[in-house]
Amino acid sequence: MTEPVGSQRADLEKAVRSCGGLWDTERGRRALRDAGHDPQDKYTRQILRGLVGEGLLVKVENRPVAYRLTQPG
């Protein structure tokens, strides 16, 4: 059973802030697995888009979709 998106979101945000660099669905899923979650692509993409909406990430590629950290850690 997967955890609520909220806890996954917090853990993914923490990973993005601490690691920086480019982020895509696969990297997000790896970070969530490392944090003890059982992530699904759909929710990982949803979290990444939410972080874009908050201004933490900016979309830098469309296909494949990739994001970059906009704020220093």
DAQUI-V445222 format. One record per run of one state. SS is the DSSP state (2 for helix, 1 for strand, 0 for the rest). FROM is the first residue (numbers start at 1). TO is the last residue. If there is no record, write none. Layout:
# DAQUI-V445222
SS_FROM_TO / SS_FROM_TO
This chain:
# DAQUI-V445222
0_1_4 / 2_5_19 / 0_20_21 / 1_22_23 / 0_24_24 / 2_25_34 / 0_35_40 / 2_41_53 / 0_54_56 / 1_57_62 / 0_63_64 / 1_65_69 / 0_70_73
